[in-house]
Structures are given as C-alpha cells and as structure tokens.
Amino acid sequence: MEKQIQLDKLNQMNSNTLMETLEIKFTDLGEGFMEAQMPVSSKVHQPYGILHGGASIALAETVGSVLSVVSIDNQKFKSVGMQMIANHLKPKREGFLRARAEFVRKGRTVHLIKIEIFDETNELISYCHLTTSIVPNDYV
C-alpha cells in the first residue's frame, strides 16, 4: 500500500479516540519504523504548566503499538501491549513533539520497540521502550 494512503488510513482510525483528543497524527512510516507528532499546549500540561508524562507515554505507546500492528498479519494476529518503560528527560511547555518508534527486536511472538520523543528543535524529550505480545486474533 502506498505510504501516504496507509498514513491517511491510520489517521482516520484515530477518530473518537484518545489519539484524536491528544491530536496525535501519524507522519511517516517505513521498513521497521513509524513516526507520529503531537502538539504541546495547556491541554497536555500537568499543574506545573509543563508536558504531562502521561501524554508523552500515550504518544509513545501509540506510535510503538501501531508499528507493531502494521508489521504483522492482521488476518491471523493481534498485537497487545505488555510493558511500557518511559524516561522523561526534559520539560516542554509548548511546541510539537515527534515520536519515532523502531524495532529493537521483532520476534515471532514478542516485539521490543524503542521510542524516542523529540521536540521541534530535535532535542530528546523522552526515551521509552514498549514490549508487545503477538497473539492469535481469537485471544482477545
């Protein structure tokens, strides 16, 4: 499937979800990677007026999970999250975030994915690891 068509399809699936609420948009994908962006505004702030760690984690889990999903045979399998580890490295008040997910290990039953979240100046804001389990469609 052409890349832009696939990105458009993925973005349409965000309607009426947390991803729509957080304005997460998929922006790029290729062999073994996926990228998405999210604006930073008061909508995703915690009480100190900076980016809430939970919003960063939602962005990371979204881009990592979708990478896992688009890399498997969806007629037979589902990808379900097992563990998310996040390190928040720098505060952010406004602007945009770009999350890039890449496989560390793409196994038959488990995917380990690293997600780096950068701001618009390409500074690393968060570093995350997501583990997903690949299960038969009738599992859940």
OpenMM code with the backbone's topology and positions (N, CA, C; nanometers):
from openmm import Vec3, app, unit

residues = "MET GLU LYS GLN ILE GLN LEU ASP LYS LEU ASN GLN MET ASN SER ASN THR LEU MET GLU THR LEU GLU ILE LYS PHE THR ASP LEU GLY GLU GLY PHE MET GLU ALA GLN MET PRO VAL SER SER LYS VAL HIS GLN PRO TYR GLY ILE LEU HIS GLY GLY ALA SER ILE ALA LEU ALA GLU THR VAL GLY SER VAL LEU SER VAL VAL SER ILE ASP ASN GLN LYS PHE LYS SER VAL GLY MET GLN MET ILE ALA ASN HIS LEU LYS PRO LYS ARG GLU GLY PHE LEU ARG ALA ARG ALA GLU PHE VAL ARG LYS GLY ARG THR VAL HIS LEU ILE LYS ILE GLU ILE PHE ASP GLU THR ASN GLU LEU ILE SER TYR CYS HIS LEU THR THR SER ILE VAL PRO ASN ASP TYR VAL".split()
positions = [
    Vec3(0.0848, -0.1178, 0.0000),
    Vec3(0.0000, 0.0000, 0.0000),
    Vec3(0.0894, 0.1242, 0.0000),
    Vec3(0.0538, 0.2228, -0.0796),
    Vec3(0.1315, 0.3461, -0.0854),
    Vec3(0.1379, 0.4103, 0.0535),
    Vec3(0.2548, 0.4645, 0.0866),
    Vec3(0.2785, 0.5174, 0.2205),
    Vec3(0.1750, 0.6217, 0.2622),
    Vec3(0.1460, 0.7201, 0.1783),
    Vec3(0.0527, 0.8263, 0.2177),
    Vec3(-0.0886, 0.7720, 0.2380),
    Vec3(-0.1280, 0.6755, 0.1564),
    Vec3(-0.2603, 0.6144, 0.1734),
    Vec3(-0.2669, 0.5412, 0.3067),
    Vec3(-0.1607, 0.4699, 0.3407),
    Vec3(-0.1575, 0.3978, 0.4680),
    Vec3(-0.1586, 0.4957, 0.5857),
    Vec3(-0.0825, 0.6050, 0.5778),
    Vec3(-0.0826, 0.7056, 0.6843),
    Vec3(-0.2213, 0.7679, 0.6990),
    Vec3(-0.2861, 0.8005, 0.5866),
    Vec3(-0.4209, 0.8582, 0.5912),
    Vec3(-0.5184, 0.7616, 0.6579),
    Vec3(-0.5086, 0.6342, 0.6231),
    Vec3(-0.5959, 0.5331, 0.6822),
    Vec3(-0.5729, 0.5232, 0.8329),
    Vec3(-0.4470, 0.5216, 0.8746),
    Vec3(-0.4157, 0.5156, 1.0177),
    Vec3(-0.4681, 0.6381, 1.0907),
    Vec3(-0.4526, 0.7565, 1.0322),
    Vec3(-0.5008, 0.8790, 1.0954),
    Vec3(-0.6530, 0.8821, 1.1038),
    Vec3(-0.7221, 0.8269, 1.0060),
    Vec3(-0.8678, 0.8211, 1.0102),
    Vec3(-0.9162, 0.7319, 1.1237),
    Vec3(-0.8389, 0.6308, 1.1556),
    Vec3(-0.8762, 0.5400, 1.2645),
    Vec3(-0.8685, 0.6085, 1.4011),
    Vec3(-0.8047, 0.7243, 1.4099),
    Vec3(-0.7915, 0.7963, 1.5365),
    Vec3(-0.9190, 0.8684, 1.5788),
    Vec3(-1.0159, 0.8763, 1.4911),
    Vec3(-1.1397, 0.9475, 1.5203),
    Vec3(-1.2080, 0.8892, 1.6439),
    Vec3(-1.2503, 0.9790, 1.7342),
    Vec3(-1.3208, 0.9414, 1.8578),
    Vec3(-1.2371, 0.8536, 1.9503),
    Vec3(-1.1071, 0.8796, 1.9559),
    Vec3(-1.0173, 0.8044, 2.0437),
    Vec3(-0.9313, 0.9024, 2.1233),
    Vec3(-0.8510, 0.8490, 2.2116),
    Vec3(-0.7539, 0.9306, 2.2850),
    Vec3(-0.6594, 1.0010, 2.1882),
    Vec3(-0.6249, 0.9323, 2.0794),
    Vec3(-0.5328, 0.9918, 1.9826),
    Vec3(-0.5914, 1.1196, 1.9224),
    Vec3(-0.7202, 1.1203, 1.8963),
    Vec3(-0.7839, 1.2423, 1.8455),
    Vec3(-0.7829, 1.3510, 1.9527),
    Vec3(-0.8122, 1.3144, 2.0757),
    Vec3(-0.8125, 1.4106, 2.1860),
    Vec3(-0.6754, 1.4768, 2.2021),
    Vec3(-0.5689, 1.3967, 2.1905),
    Vec3(-0.4325, 1.4492, 2.2060),
    Vec3(-0.3757, 1.5055, 2.0757),
    Vec3(-0.4526, 1.4968, 1.9675),
    Vec3(-0.4134, 1.5468, 1.8350),
    Vec3(-0.2883, 1.4761, 1.7816),
    Vec3(-0.2801, 1.3467, 1.8082),
    Vec3(-0.1693, 1.2665, 1.7573),
    Vec3(-0.1960, 1.2363, 1.6105),
    Vec3(-0.0926, 1.2581, 1.5296),
    Vec3(-0.1039, 1.2347, 1.3858),
    Vec3(0.0169, 1.1546, 1.3387),
    Vec3(-0.0102, 1.0452, 1.2659),
    Vec3(0.0980, 0.9669, 1.2078),
    Vec3(0.1550, 1.0433, 1.0886),
    Vec3(0.2869, 1.0526, 1.0818),
    Vec3(0.3509, 1.1360, 0.9800),
    Vec3(0.4452, 1.0623, 0.8869),
    Vec3(0.4981, 0.9462, 0.9296),
    Vec3(0.5914, 0.8743, 0.8436),
    Vec3(0.5971, 0.7291, 0.8875),
    Vec3(0.6247, 0.6414, 0.7916),
    Vec3(0.6472, 0.5017, 0.8215),
    Vec3(0.7351, 0.4430, 0.7134),
    Vec3(0.8065, 0.3402, 0.7503),
    Vec3(0.8956, 0.2718, 0.6574),
    Vec3(0.9334, 0.1372, 0.7138),
    Vec3(1.0315, 0.0764, 0.6560),
    Vec3(1.0753, -0.0557, 0.6996),
    Vec3(1.1301, -0.0481, 0.8428),
    Vec3(1.0528, -0.0992, 0.9377),
    Vec3(1.0977, -0.1074, 1.0759),
    Vec3(1.0860, 0.0200, 1.1570),
    Vec3(1.0121, 0.1221, 1.1077),
    Vec3(0.9938, 0.2429, 1.1878),
    Vec3(0.8584, 0.3069, 1.1598),
    Vec3(0.8141, 0.3907, 1.2538),
    Vec3(0.6913, 0.4675, 1.2422),
    Vec3(0.7119, 0.5975, 1.3179),
    Vec3(0.6554, 0.7082, 1.2646),
    Vec3(0.6640, 0.8373, 1.3326),
    Vec3(0.5253, 0.8993, 1.3458),
    Vec3(0.5096, 0.9755, 1.4533),
    Vec3(0.3868, 1.0498, 1.4777),
    Vec3(0.4251, 1.1797, 1.5471),
    Vec3(0.3334, 1.2757, 1.5428),
    Vec3(0.3576, 1.4030, 1.6115),
    Vec3(0.2381, 1.4384, 1.6990),
    Vec3(0.2638, 1.5268, 1.7948),
    Vec3(0.1599, 1.5734, 1.8867),
    Vec3(0.1942, 1.7154, 1.9303),
    Vec3(0.0967, 1.8062, 1.9277),
    Vec3(0.1246, 1.9413, 1.9767),
    Vec3(0.1304, 1.9440, 2.1300),
    Vec3(0.2091, 2.0363, 2.1821),
    Vec3(0.2166, 2.0575, 2.3262),
    Vec3(0.1511, 2.1910, 2.3563),
    Vec3(0.0452, 2.1862, 2.4351),
    Vec3(-0.0275, 2.3062, 2.4771),
    Vec3(-0.0813, 2.2792, 2.6172),
    Vec3(-0.1576, 2.3711, 2.6706),
    Vec3(-0.2124, 2.3527, 2.8053),
    Vec3(-0.3005, 2.2280, 2.8140),
    Vec3(-0.3510, 2.1794, 2.7018),
    Vec3(-0.4350, 2.0595, 2.7003),
    Vec3(-0.3596, 1.9371, 2.7523),
    Vec3(-0.2266, 1.9330, 2.7362),
    Vec3(-0.1473, 1.8176, 2.7798),
    Vec3(-0.0506, 1.8539, 2.8927),
    Vec3(-0.0777, 1.9659, 2.9614),
    Vec3(0.0069, 2.0087, 3.0734),
    Vec3(-0.0357, 1.9410, 3.2026),
    Vec3(0.0600, 1.9292, 3.2938),
    Vec3(0.0302, 1.8958, 3.4320),
    Vec3(0.0253, 2.0275, 3.5100),
    Vec3(-0.0053, 2.0263, 3.6396),
    Vec3(-0.0252, 2.1521, 3.7131),
    Vec3(0.0931, 2.2502, 3.7126),
    Vec3(0.2162, 2.2050, 3.6872),
    Vec3(0.3304, 2.2967, 3.6817),
    Vec3(0.3405, 2.3689, 3.5478),
    Vec3(0.2487, 2.3422, 3.4573),
    Vec3(0.2489, 2.4089, 3.3279),
    Vec3(0.3453, 2.3494, 3.2266),
    Vec3(0.3821, 2.2239, 3.2489),
    Vec3(0.4701, 2.1546, 3.1541),
    Vec3(0.4018, 2.0254, 3.1078),
    Vec3(0.4566, 1.9670, 3.0037),
    Vec3(0.4042, 1.8444, 2.9454),
    Vec3(0.3852, 1.7352, 3.0504),
    Vec3(0.2674, 1.6792, 3.0557),
    Vec3(0.2354, 1.5691, 3.1464),
    Vec3(0.3024, 1.4418, 3.0951),
    Vec3(0.3684, 1.3692, 3.1833),
    Vec3(0.4347, 1.2454, 3.1432),
    Vec3(0.3393, 1.1449, 3.0830),
    Vec3(0.2154, 1.1445, 3.1288),
    Vec3(0.1166, 1.0521, 3.0739),
    Vec3(0.0853, 1.0808, 2.9279),
    Vec3(0.0890, 1.2089, 2.8899),
    Vec3(0.0660, 1.2439, 2.7494),
    Vec3(0.1822, 1.1946, 2.6637),
    Vec3(0.3038, 1.2079, 2.7146),
    Vec3(0.4211, 1.1551, 2.6431),
    Vec3(0.4111, 1.0045, 2.6268),
    Vec3(0.3687, 0.9369, 2.7325),
    Vec3(0.3554, 0.7916, 2.7273),
    Vec3(0.2462, 0.7512, 2.6290),
    Vec3(0.1366, 0.8259, 2.6266),
    Vec3(0.0298, 0.7950, 2.5305),
    Vec3(0.0811, 0.8092, 2.3878),
    Vec3(0.1596, 0.9126, 2.3603),
    Vec3(0.2190, 0.9295, 2.2277),
    Vec3(0.3125, 0.8130, 2.1963),
    Vec3(0.3977, 0.7787, 2.2906),
    Vec3(0.4944, 0.6699, 2.2692),
    Vec3(0.4244, 0.5364, 2.2474),
    Vec3(0.3268, 0.5051, 2.3314),
    Vec3(0.2589, 0.3768, 2.3168),
    Vec3(0.1798, 0.3715, 2.1866),
    Vec3(0.1243, 0.4831, 2.1460),
    Vec3(0.0501, 0.4875, 2.0201),
    Vec3(0.1408, 0.4559, 1.9024),
    Vec3(0.2514, 0.5267, 1.8909),
    Vec3(0.3386, 0.5064, 1.7747),
    Vec3(0.4053, 0.3691, 1.7782),
    Vec3(0.4412, 0.3220, 1.8967),
    Vec3(0.5025, 0.1905, 1.9076),
    Vec3(0.4045, 0.0781, 1.8803),
    Vec3(0.2847, 0.0883, 1.9335),
    Vec3(0.1836, -0.0148, 1.9111),
    Vec3(0.1450, -0.0243, 1.7644),
    Vec3(0.1300, 0.0896, 1.7007),
    Vec3(0.0916, 0.0874, 1.5598),
    Vec3(0.2041, 0.0293, 1.4746),
    Vec3(0.3294, 0.0581, 1.5084),
    Vec3(0.4406, -0.0049, 1.4375),
    Vec3(0.4287, -0.1565, 1.4469),
    Vec3(0.4003, -0.2061, 1.5668),
    Vec3(0.3859, -0.3492, 1.5861),
    Vec3(0.2699, -0.4037, 1.5025),
    Vec3(0.1573, -0.3358, 1.5039),
    Vec3(0.0375, -0.3808, 1.4323),
    Vec3(0.0597, -0.3866, 1.2819),
    Vec3(0.1230, -0.2834, 1.2252),
    Vec3(0.1382, -0.2810, 1.0786),
    Vec3(0.2443, -0.3791, 1.0297),
    Vec3(0.3150, -0.4420, 1.1223),
    Vec3(0.4215, -0.5340, 1.0811),
    Vec3(0.3823, -0.6815, 1.0929),
    Vec3(0.2572, -0.7075, 1.1280),
    Vec3(0.2125, -0.8463, 1.1435),
    Vec3(0.0965, -0.8749, 1.0484),
    Vec3(0.0625, -1.0015, 1.0340),
    Vec3(-0.0522, -1.0439, 0.9537),
    Vec3(-0.1782, -1.0257, 1.0377),
    Vec3(-0.2508, -0.9151, 1.0128),
    Vec3(-0.3684, -0.8815, 1.0931),
    Vec3(-0.4865, -0.9755, 1.0696),
    Vec3(-0.4794, -1.0585, 0.9678),
    Vec3(-0.5842, -1.1592, 0.9467),
    Vec3(-0.5730, -1.2718, 1.0495),
    Vec3(-0.4529, -1.2919, 1.1035),
    Vec3(-0.4287, -1.4024, 1.1960),
    Vec3(-0.3933, -1.3570, 1.3379),
    Vec3(-0.3319, -1.2376, 1.3509),
    Vec3(-0.2751, -1.1979, 1.4791),
    Vec3(-0.3156, -1.0568, 1.5215),
    Vec3(-0.3022, -1.0329, 1.6529),
    Vec3(-0.3171, -0.9009, 1.7133),
    Vec3(-0.1902, -0.8717, 1.7928),
    Vec3(-0.1609, -0.7451, 1.8077),
    Vec3(-0.0508, -0.7011, 1.8919),
    Vec3(-0.1118, -0.6364, 2.0165),
    Vec3(-0.0743, -0.6861, 2.1336),
    Vec3(-0.1254, -0.6298, 2.2586),
    Vec3(-0.0078, -0.5858, 2.3458),
    Vec3(-0.0243, -0.4715, 2.4110),
    Vec3(0.0820, -0.4178, 2.4946),
    Vec3(0.1054, -0.5021, 2.6181),
    Vec3(0.2333, -0.5158, 2.6537),
    Vec3(0.2718, -0.5890, 2.7749),
    Vec3(0.3374, -0.4970, 2.8778),
    Vec3(0.4272, -0.4100, 2.8295),
    Vec3(0.5012, -0.3246, 2.9216),
    Vec3(0.5472, -0.1986, 2.8508),
    Vec3(0.5408, -0.0864, 2.9224),
    Vec3(0.5919, 0.0411, 2.8724),
    Vec3(0.6838, 0.0986, 2.9791),
    Vec3(0.8038, 0.1346, 2.9381),
    Vec3(0.9005, 0.1990, 3.0280),
    Vec3(0.9322, 0.3349, 2.9671),
    Vec3(0.9222, 0.4397, 3.0484),
    Vec3(0.9444, 0.5745, 2.9966),
    Vec3(1.0399, 0.6516, 3.0867),
    Vec3(1.1312, 0.7239, 3.0227),
    Vec3(1.2215, 0.8148, 3.0916),
    Vec3(1.1971, 0.9547, 3.0358),
    Vec3(1.1490, 1.0445, 3.1211),
    Vec3(1.1229, 1.1825, 3.0801),
    Vec3(1.2497, 1.2627, 3.1075),
    Vec3(1.3082, 1.3177, 3.0030),
    Vec3(1.4412, 1.3761, 3.0123),
    Vec3(1.4435, 1.5284, 3.0155),
    Vec3(1.3418, 1.5917, 2.9600),
    Vec3(1.3429, 1.7381, 2.9521),
    Vec3(1.1989, 1.7898, 2.9531),
    Vec3(1.1711, 1.8963, 3.0302),
    Vec3(1.0347, 1.9506, 3.0304),
    Vec3(1.0042, 2.0247, 2.9000),
    Vec3(0.8749, 2.0344, 2.8712),
    Vec3(0.8304, 2.1027, 2.7492),
    Vec3(0.7018, 2.1765, 2.7804),
    Vec3(0.6933, 2.3053, 2.7403),
    Vec3(0.5744, 2.3858, 2.7662),
    Vec3(0.4854, 2.4032, 2.6436),
    Vec3(0.5471, 2.4159, 2.5278),
    Vec3(0.4696, 2.4391, 2.4057),
    Vec3(0.5509, 2.3918, 2.2861),
    Vec3(0.4844, 2.3832, 2.1729),
    Vec3(0.5517, 2.3410, 2.0513),
    Vec3(0.4964, 2.2085, 2.0024),
    Vec3(0.5827, 2.1285, 1.9412),
    Vec3(0.5430, 1.9988, 1.8866),
    Vec3(0.6403, 1.8911, 1.9306),
    Vec3(0.5878, 1.7709, 1.9414),
    Vec3(0.6698, 1.6538, 1.9675),
    Vec3(0.6642, 1.5628, 1.8458),
    Vec3(0.7757, 1.4968, 1.8191),
    Vec3(0.7838, 1.3957, 1.7134),
    Vec3(0.8337, 1.2677, 1.7788),
    Vec3(0.7529, 1.1637, 1.7694),
    Vec3(0.7902, 1.0347, 1.8264),
    Vec3(0.8307, 0.9416, 1.7137),
    Vec3(0.9439, 0.8744, 1.7314),
    Vec3(0.9923, 0.7771, 1.6329),
    Vec3(1.0067, 0.6423, 1.7024),
    Vec3(0.9348, 0.5440, 1.6513),
    Vec3(0.9401, 0.4084, 1.7036),
    Vec3(1.0191, 0.3215, 1.6075),
    Vec3(1.1088, 0.2394, 1.6625),
    Vec3(1.1886, 0.1468, 1.5825),
    Vec3(1.1978, 0.0135, 1.6576),
    Vec3(1.2005, -0.0940, 1.5808),
    Vec3(1.2168, -0.2252, 1.6424),
    Vec3(1.3573, -0.2405, 1.6997),
    Vec3(1.3635, -0.2896, 1.8225),
    Vec3(1.4877, -0.3384, 1.8805),
    Vec3(1.4963, -0.4874, 1.8488),
    Vec3(1.3826, -0.5547, 1.8644),
    Vec3(1.3716, -0.6966, 1.8299),
    Vec3(1.2302, -0.7225, 1.7818),
    Vec3(1.2209, -0.7768, 1.6634),
    Vec3(1.0915, -0.8131, 1.6069),
    Vec3(1.0840, -0.9651, 1.6020),
    Vec3(1.0411, -1.0237, 1.7128),
    Vec3(1.0292, -1.1685, 1.7209),
    Vec3(0.8955, -1.2177, 1.6681),
    Vec3(0.8787, -1.3456, 1.6681),
    Vec3(0.7549, -1.4065, 1.6194),
    Vec3(0.6392, -1.3829, 1.7166),
    Vec3(0.6687, -1.3811, 1.8481),
    Vec3(0.5623, -1.3653, 1.9481),
    Vec3(0.5777, -1.2419, 2.0367),
    Vec3(0.6929, -1.1775, 2.0322),
    Vec3(0.7184, -1.0585, 2.1143),
    Vec3(0.7940, -0.9553, 2.0313),
    Vec3(0.7485, -0.8304, 2.0411),
    Vec3(0.8195, -0.7185, 1.9790),
    Vec3(0.8719, -0.6271, 2.0893),
    Vec3(0.9979, -0.5888, 2.0795),
    Vec3(1.0558, -0.4878, 2.1669),
    Vec3(1.0827, -0.3661, 2.0807),
    Vec3(1.0270, -0.2524, 2.1207),
    Vec3(1.0306, -0.1310, 2.0389),
    Vec3(1.0842, -0.0158, 2.1220),
    Vec3(1.1800, 0.0576, 2.0660),
    Vec3(1.2274, 0.1795, 2.1330),
    Vec3(1.1534, 0.2969, 2.0700),
    Vec3(1.1186, 0.3932, 2.1545),
    Vec3(1.0518, 0.5135, 2.1078),
    Vec3(1.1268, 0.6341, 2.1631),
    Vec3(1.1710, 0.7181, 2.0729),
    Vec3(1.2355, 0.8436, 2.1125),
    Vec3(1.1413, 0.9570, 2.0772),
    Vec3(1.1232, 1.0488, 2.1718),
    Vec3(1.0367, 1.1637, 2.1506),
    Vec3(1.1233, 1.2887, 2.1504),
    Vec3(1.1171, 1.3605, 2.0388),
    Vec3(1.1950, 1.4820, 2.0181),
    Vec3(1.1036, 1.6032, 2.0099),
    Vec3(1.1579, 1.7208, 2.0417),
    Vec3(1.0808, 1.8428, 2.0188),
    Vec3(1.1146, 1.8981, 1.8807),
    Vec3(1.0595, 2.0148, 1.8488),
    Vec3(1.0780, 2.0713, 1.7150),
    Vec3(1.2215, 2.1179, 1.6887),
    Vec3(1.3042, 2.1266, 1.7937),
    Vec3(1.4458, 2.1593, 1.7746),
    Vec3(1.5327, 2.0329, 1.7738),
    Vec3(1.4663, 1.9163, 1.7721),
    Vec3(1.5314, 1.7860, 1.7673),
    Vec3(1.6012, 1.7485, 1.8983),
    Vec3(1.5591, 1.8097, 2.0088),
    Vec3(1.6125, 1.7713, 2.1401),
    Vec3(1.5317, 1.6535, 2.1930),
    Vec3(1.5993, 1.5577, 2.2542),
    Vec3(1.5339, 1.4402, 2.3090),
    Vec3(1.4578, 1.4777, 2.4363),
    Vec3(1.3272, 1.4527, 2.4357),
    Vec3(1.2396, 1.4863, 2.5481),
    Vec3(1.2131, 1.3630, 2.6344),
    Vec3(1.1865, 1.2495, 2.5681),
    Vec3(1.1586, 1.1242, 2.6386),
    Vec3(1.2182, 1.0066, 2.5614),
    Vec3(1.2551, 0.9034, 2.6368),
    Vec3(1.3068, 0.7805, 2.5782),
    Vec3(1.2269, 0.6663, 2.6390),
    Vec3(1.1677, 0.5831, 2.5546),
    Vec3(1.0767, 0.4789, 2.6023),
    Vec3(1.1064, 0.3442, 2.5376),
    Vec3(1.0616, 0.2389, 2.6046),
    Vec3(1.0633, 0.1028, 2.5494),
    Vec3(0.9233, 0.0445, 2.5657),
    Vec3(0.8736, -0.0166, 2.4602),
    Vec3(0.7439, -0.0833, 2.4620),
    Vec3(0.7645, -0.2294, 2.4259),
    Vec3(0.7017, -0.3179, 2.5022),
    Vec3(0.7008, -0.4592, 2.4694),
    Vec3(0.5582, -0.4969, 2.4344),
    Vec3(0.5412, -0.5603, 2.3172),
    Vec3(0.4104, -0.6078, 2.2755),
    Vec3(0.4151, -0.7591, 2.2566),
    Vec3(0.3007, -0.8217, 2.2796),
    Vec3(0.2861, -0.9657, 2.2591),
    Vec3(0.2025, -0.9860, 2.1331),
    Vec3(0.2451, -1.0756, 2.0482),
    Vec3(0.1727, -1.1072, 1.9265),
    Vec3(0.0896, -1.2322, 1.9556),
    Vec3(-0.0427, -1.2161, 1.9513),
    Vec3(-0.1335, -1.3233, 1.9900),
    Vec3(-0.2309, -1.3543, 1.8769),
    Vec3(-0.2887, -1.4743, 1.8759),
    Vec3(-0.3898, -1.5065, 1.7746),
    Vec3(-0.5110, -1.4144, 1.7884),
    Vec3(-0.5789, -1.3883, 1.6782),
    Vec3(-0.6945, -1.2990, 1.6793),
    Vec3(-0.8020, -1.3418, 1.7780),
    Vec3(-0.8182, -1.4701, 1.8017),
    Vec3(-0.9234, -1.5151, 1.8926),
    Vec3(-0.8819, -1.5063, 2.0400),
    Vec3(-0.7601, -1.4558, 2.0668),
    Vec3(-0.7094, -1.4437, 2.2043),
    Vec3(-0.7864, -1.3377, 2.2820),
    Vec3(-0.8109, -1.2235, 2.2203),
    Vec3(-0.8841, -1.1139, 2.2866),
    Vec3(-0.9958, -1.0659, 2.1985),
] * unit.nanometer
topology = app.Topology()
chain = topology.addChain("A")
for resn in residues:
    res = topology.addResidue(resn, chain)
    for name in ("N", "CA", "C"):
        topology.addAtom(name, app.Element.getBySymbol(name[0]), res)
